[in-house]
Amino acid sequence: MHVVSLDESLTSARAAVGLRDRFPVSVREPRAFATVFSPAALYPDVVGGEYPGPDRDPRSLAGNHHG
């Protein structure tokens, strides 16, 4: 399990050891998460289909329904 947090008391090495003793978890800062997260790899399983890329307007994915 991964947790994203800005709380330095959770992202410290000491906290990591204490948390791992209780359950398997990794706490990271948002910047660290962004470097390992791959929306393209996750997209087919979560949404289905081919990943359209980060620069697309999500409203355009629903089709051009007017009305």
N, C-alpha and C positions, 0 to 999 in steps of 0.2 A: 504494500500500500504506500502511496506517496501523498504527502501533505505539502501544500504550498503555503508559506507563512512569511510575514515580515517581522515576526516576533523573534528577536535575537536570542531570547532565552530558550526557544525551541530549535533554533538552527545551529546552536553551539555543539561542539564535539561532546561535551559532557552530557548534554540533553540527549544526543543521539544514542549514547551508550545506555542511559537510563531507560529510554523508550524501547530500545531493541531488547532489553531484558524482559520487557512485559509483552511485546508483540512485534511482529515484523513490520517496521515502518521506516520510511525515509522522509525527513523533513528538509525541504529546500526553500531557498529564496526564489521569488518569481523569475529572476534572471537565470538561475541555474536550471529551472524547469524549462524555460523557453529554449535552452540550448539542446535539450534531449527530447523534447516533445515533437512529434512528427504528425501534423494534422493529415498529411497525405496518406500515411500508413494507417491511421485510425478511421478515416472517412469511409472506406468501403464497408467496414463492419458496423459502423454506427449509423450512417446515413444510407449507404448503398450507392453504387455507381462510381464513376470516376471523379476524383477530387478536382473541383473547378479552379482551384488556386485561391490565394488570399486576396487578390485584388478585384474580385467580382462582387457586384452588388447582390446580396442574398435575395432581394426581391425579384431579381431577374430569373432566378432558378425555378420559380413557381410557374413560369410561362407568361405569356402576354395575354392574360385574361382581362378584358375590359368590360366591366359591367355587371 
